[in-house]
Amino acid sequence: MGELETEEQKTRAEIATYLRDLADQLDGDGDVTLDLGGTTVQLNPTNPVTFKLEGESDWSQGDTDAKQSIEFELVWWREAASAEEGTLDVQE
């Protein structure tokens, strides 16, 4: 499986808690576990990790609201001799 994505509304405090847990996992040397809407994915980031950060605002003439977003992305490369070795470790 190549990509899993989830989208849900949370409070700022809930997001901060999730990101702190993720940061604690990244600070260690083991796997990182993500909960993606009821599906659990385990990843093992290897050094170096590329950290991408994007801030964006979108407003159109006549709109009364502007959409703003923050996007985080972590990218790393893993050695894989086959497509199976390169797939995500998904647990449902």
Secondary structure, 3 states (H helix, E strand, C coil): CCCCCCCCCCCHHHHHHHHHHHHHHHHCCCCEEEEECCEEEEECCCCCCEEEEEEEEECCCCCCCCEEEEEEEEECCCCCCCCCCCCCEEEC
